[in-house]
Structures are given as structure tokens and as C-alpha cells.
């Protein structure tokens, strides 16, 4: 069943993004290494996003990161590592962030690429409400929030095989997340999954899922430039064939019985 996030609460504490400070110089320098050439308004929205996440953490377990420097590194810069992979995408193309949670990586990318249309898919109601409130506070007209499980979205005619790209971070093992994401992609669409150093091992175990769900080209890239202390990798999967109607299976099946 489709659900919409609850209306934005006018009493929710907010930091007007126009009043947010610019980030420390080291953040801008690291962003340049990721080819993230952002202007002042972009950076103020990103700073405001971190403040909104910090406020929300006082009420719910939105993220384990509390240190401000780590938040810039792991929330913002880590998300921006996908910008190079999105460079070929044309204005107006549609991208989903599956299991968006605190809006990562979707919201930083939507701020950096306002010409793209973003769909934040989040099944947990309180997190979806946070995303909707954040979308409104940051005035992100290119972002919509879908309070729905990814499996249900993958069977929804509005989204099934309609999206040009899907991004995700910390969603689950590859065998699971492939079933959450590939049904959403149009043929020729691209999955960009942010993973840890065990990604290649997970892919080795995912051969059946890749074949069944319509994957074609599969590559693994270091997300950060050589010499970085972070070991995030990006798994890039191009969809080459239509996903059979049997997939995705009912909600929860992929976790209980991965392909």
C-alpha cells in the first residue's frame, strides 16, 4: 500500500539554510578532489543538512555519527564520491535513493545536482517524515519522498523499470540490495551501490541475483582518490535486460531468502 509522509510539522526546529555557515576549508579542498565544484548556496544547504540531522539525532537513532568533522567526511564527502559516476546523466533524468534513512547519499547529491529528479525511498515512517521536513527546509524542489518499502516500489507501475539510476548506501548485502534496486531501473539504467571492502566477495555470491534480475556490466571502483584513508567502493551495475515479473518478491523475502 502506498503511504505518504505525514505533513511537515511547523513546530519542528529548523535552521534556515541561508543562515548556515560555510564548511571548513579542508572540506572544500577534499571536495575538489572529488570534482565537486560547488557554490556557496550548495555548501550552506549541506551545512544546514548536517544541523538538521544533528537535531533529529536527539529524538531518534538516525545516524551513529555525532562528531562534526566525521559528519562532514562520512555524510557529505562520502556521498559526493558518486558525483563523477553521475556526470553522464542528463538534466531531468530520474534517480532513486533506496533506503535513504538520513537522506544519504541522496540529499547531498540532489543539492549538488539540482538538474536531476530525485526520489528518496524510505520505509520507516519517522525517517520518511524527517526526509520530508528536510526537503521542505532546504527548499529542494527536485526531491520527492516515498514512504514505501523498496520491494513495493519495484512493483509500482509509477516506478517499476522507470528510473535512470539508483543509489544506495548501507542497505544490505549485494544479494539483497540487487532485488531491491534492479527492478526499479529502466534497461540501460545504472545502480551505484556504496559498499565496503568486502564488495567483491559479495558480488561473487550474487551471480544468481545478477543473472535473474537483468544485470549486464558489473564493475567495482574505489570511491575515494588513491591515498585516502577511507575504503569505500562503488559497485556499478548496468541493467541490460528486463526484470522478470516475479521480482521483486514480497516484502521481506529478499532478506529471509536472498537469491
C-alpha positions as CSV (number, residue, x, y, z in Angstrom):
1,X,0.0,0.0,0.0
2,X,1.3,3.5,-0.9
3,X,1.8,5.8,2.0
4,X,2.7,9.5,2.0
5,X,4.9,11.1,4.7
6,X,3.0,12.9,7.4
7,X,2.6,16.7,6.8
8,X,5.6,18.8,7.8
9,X,5.4,19.9,11.4
10,X,5.5,23.7,11.6
11,X,6.9,23.4,15.1
12,X,9.9,21.3,14.0
13,X,13.1,23.1,14.9
14,X,14.8,24.2,11.7
15,X,18.0,26.0,10.7
16,X,17.2,28.3,7.7
17,X,19.7,27.1,5.2
18,X,20.5,30.7,4.1
19,X,21.9,31.3,7.7
20,X,24.0,28.2,7.7
21,X,27.8,28.7,7.8
22,X,30.2,27.7,5.1
23,X,32.1,24.5,5.8
24,X,35.8,24.4,7.0
25,X,38.3,24.9,4.2
26,X,39.5,21.3,4.4
27,X,36.0,20.1,3.4
28,X,36.1,22.3,0.2
29,X,39.6,21.1,-0.5
30,X,38.6,17.4,-0.2
31,X,35.5,18.0,-2.3
32,X,37.7,19.4,-5.1
33,X,39.5,16.0,-5.2
34,X,36.1,14.5,-5.9
35,X,35.4,17.1,-8.7
36,X,32.6,18.6,-6.5
37,X,32.8,22.2,-7.7
38,X,30.0,23.7,-5.5
39,X,28.9,27.2,-4.9
40,X,28.1,29.0,-1.6
41,X,24.4,28.1,-1.7
42,X,25.2,24.4,-2.2
43,X,27.6,24.4,0.8
44,X,25.1,26.3,3.1
45,X,22.4,23.7,2.3
46,X,24.8,20.9,3.0
47,X,25.8,22.6,6.3
48,X,22.1,23.0,7.2
49,X,21.5,19.3,6.4
50,X,24.1,18.3,9.0
51,X,22.4,20.6,11.6
52,X,19.0,19.0,10.8
53,X,20.5,15.5,11.1
54,X,22.1,16.5,14.5
55,X,18.7,17.9,15.7
56,X,16.9,14.7,14.7
57,X,19.5,12.5,16.4
58,X,18.3,14.0,19.7
59,X,14.9,12.3,19.1
60,X,15.7,9.1,17.1
61,X,18.7,7.0,16.1
62,X,19.1,8.5,12.7
63,X,22.9,8.1,12.5
64,X,25.6,6.9,14.8
65,X,28.0,9.7,13.9
66,X,27.9,12.6,16.3
67,X,31.3,14.3,15.7
68,X,31.0,17.3,13.4
69,X,34.2,16.6,11.5
70,X,33.3,13.0,10.9
71,X,29.8,14.1,9.8
72,X,31.3,16.2,7.1
73,X,33.5,13.3,6.0
74,X,31.2,10.4,6.3
75,X,27.8,12.1,5.5
76,X,28.7,14.8,3.0
77,X,32.0,14.0,1.3
78,X,31.3,10.3,1.2
79,X,28.0,10.9,-0.6
80,X,29.7,13.3,-3.1
81,X,32.0,10.5,-4.2
82,X,29.2,9.4,-6.5
83,X,29.2,12.7,-8.5
84,X,31.7,11.5,-11.0
85,X,29.5,8.4,-11.7
86,X,26.5,10.7,-12.2
87,X,28.4,13.1,-14.6
88,X,27.0,11.4,-17.8
89,X,23.4,11.9,-16.6
90,X,21.3,14.5,-18.5
91,X,19.1,17.1,-16.9
92,X,15.7,15.8,-15.9
93,X,16.7,12.1,-15.5
94,X,15.2,10.3,-12.5
95,X,17.3,8.8,-9.7
96,X,16.1,6.9,-6.6
97,X,18.0,6.7,-3.3
98,X,16.8,3.3,-1.8
99,X,16.8,3.1,2.0
100,X,17.6,6.8,2.2
101,X,17.5,7.0,6.0
102,X,19.0,10.3,6.9
103,X,19.0,11.3,3.2
104,X,22.4,9.9,2.5
105,X,23.6,9.9,-0.2
106,X,20.5,11.2,-1.9
107,X,20.1,14.7,-0.4
108,X,23.8,15.8,-0.8
109,X,23.7,14.6,-4.4
110,X,20.4,16.3,-5.0
111,X,21.9,19.6,-3.7
112,X,24.9,19.1,-6.0
113,X,22.9,18.1,-9.0
114,X,19.6,20.1,-8.8
115,X,19.1,19.4,-12.5
116,X,18.3,15.8,-11.8
117,X,15.0,14.5,-10.3
118,X,15.4,12.6,-7.0
119,X,13.2,10.1,-5.3
120,X,14.1,9.2,-1.7
121,X,12.6,5.8,-0.8
122,X,12.4,5.1,2.9
123,X,10.1,2.5,4.6
124,X,10.5,3.7,8.2
125,X,7.8,6.3,8.9
126,X,9.7,8.6,11.3
127,X,12.7,8.6,8.9
128,X,10.4,9.4,5.9
129,X,8.9,12.3,7.9
130,X,12.4,13.6,8.6
131,X,13.2,13.4,4.9
132,X,10.1,15.4,4.0
133,X,10.8,18.0,6.6
134,X,14.4,18.3,5.4
135,X,13.3,18.5,1.8
136,X,11.0,21.4,2.7
137,X,13.5,23.2,4.9
138,X,16.2,23.1,2.3
139,X,13.8,24.0,-0.5
140,X,14.7,21.0,-2.6
141,X,12.2,21.3,-5.4
142,X,13.9,18.4,-7.3
143,X,13.3,15.9,-4.5
144,X,10.3,13.7,-3.6
145,X,9.9,11.3,-0.6
146,X,8.3,7.9,-1.0
147,X,7.4,6.3,2.4
148,X,7.3,2.8,1.0
149,X,9.4,-0.4,1.0
150,X,11.7,-0.8,-2.0
151,X,10.0,-4.1,-2.9
152,X,6.6,-2.4,-3.1
153,X,8.1,0.5,-5.2
154,X,9.6,-2.1,-7.5
155,X,6.2,-3.4,-8.3
156,X,4.6,0.0,-8.5
157,X,3.8,1.0,-12.2
158,X,5.0,4.5,-11.5
159,X,8.5,3.3,-10.7
160,X,9.0,-0.2,-12.0
161,X,11.7,-0.1,-14.7
162,X,11.2,3.7,-15.0
163,X,14.3,5.1,-13.2
164,X,17.5,6.0,-14.9
165,X,19.7,5.3,-11.8
166,X,19.5,4.1,-8.3
167,X,22.0,4.9,-5.5
168,X,22.2,3.3,-2.1
169,X,24.4,3.1,1.0
170,X,24.4,0.6,3.9
171,X,21.2,-1.1,2.6
172,X,22.4,-4.7,2.9
173,X,24.4,-7.5,1.2
174,X,24.6,-7.3,-2.6
175,X,22.3,-10.4,-3.0
176,X,19.6,-8.5,-1.1
177,X,20.0,-5.0,-2.5
178,X,20.1,-6.2,-6.1
179,X,16.5,-7.3,-5.7
180,X,15.6,-4.0,-4.0
181,X,17.1,-1.9,-6.8
182,X,17.3,-3.5,-10.2
183,X,13.5,-3.8,-10.7
184,X,13.3,0.0,-10.5
185,X,15.8,0.6,-13.3
186,X,15.0,1.0,-16.9
187,X,17.0,-1.0,-19.4
188,X,20.4,0.8,-19.6
189,X,19.9,2.2,-16.1
190,X,22.7,2.1,-13.6
191,X,22.9,1.0,-10.0
192,X,25.5,2.8,-7.9
193,X,25.9,0.9,-4.6
194,X,28.3,2.3,-2.0
195,X,29.9,-0.6,-0.2
196,X,32.9,-1.6,2.0
197,X,36.0,-3.6,1.1
198,X,34.1,-6.9,1.0
199,X,32.1,-5.8,-2.0
200,X,33.9,-8.2,-4.4
201,X,33.2,-11.1,-2.2
202,X,29.5,-10.2,-2.0
203,X,29.4,-10.0,-5.8
204,X,30.9,-13.4,-6.1
205,X,28.0,-14.7,-4.0
206,X,25.5,-12.8,-6.1
207,X,25.8,-14.4,-9.5
208,X,22.3,-15.9,-9.5
209,X,20.7,-12.5,-8.5
210,X,22.7,-10.6,-11.2
211,X,21.5,-13.1,-13.8
212,X,17.9,-13.4,-12.7
213,X,17.3,-9.6,-12.3
214,X,18.7,-8.5,-15.6
215,X,22.2,-7.2,-14.8
216,X,24.7,-6.7,-17.5
217,X,28.0,-4.9,-16.9
218,X,29.3,-5.0,-13.3
219,X,32.4,-3.1,-12.1
220,X,33.9,-2.1,-8.8
221,X,35.6,1.2,-8.3
222,X,37.4,2.9,-5.4
223,X,35.2,5.8,-4.4
224,X,37.9,8.0,-3.0
225,X,41.1,9.1,-4.7
226,X,44.3,7.0,-4.2
227,X,45.9,7.7,-0.8
228,X,42.7,8.4,1.0
229,X,42.2,6.8,4.5
230,X,38.6,5.7,3.5
231,X,38.0,2.4,1.8
232,X,34.5,2.9,0.3
233,X,34.0,1.3,-3.0
234,X,31.3,1.9,-5.6
235,X,29.7,-1.1,-7.3
236,X,28.4,0.0,-10.7
237,X,25.8,-2.4,-12.3
238,X,24.3,-1.6,-15.7
239,X,20.9,-3.2,-16.3
240,X,20.8,-5.0,-19.6
241,X,17.5,-6.9,-19.6
242,X,14.1,-6.5,-18.2
243,X,13.5,-7.9,-14.7
244,X,11.0,-10.8,-14.7
245,X,7.6,-10.1,-13.3
246,X,8.3,-12.5,-10.3
247,X,10.8,-9.9,-8.9
248,X,10.9,-8.2,-6.5
249,X,9.4,-10.8,-4.3
250,X,7.0,-9.8,-1.4
251,X,8.5,-7.5,1.2
252,X,11.0,-9.2,3.5
253,X,11.6,-12.2,1.3
254,X,14.9,-11.0,-0.1
255,X,16.3,-10.7,3.4
256,X,15.0,-14.0,4.6
257,X,15.9,-15.9,1.4
258,X,18.3,-14.0,-0.8
259,X,18.7,-15.1,-4.4
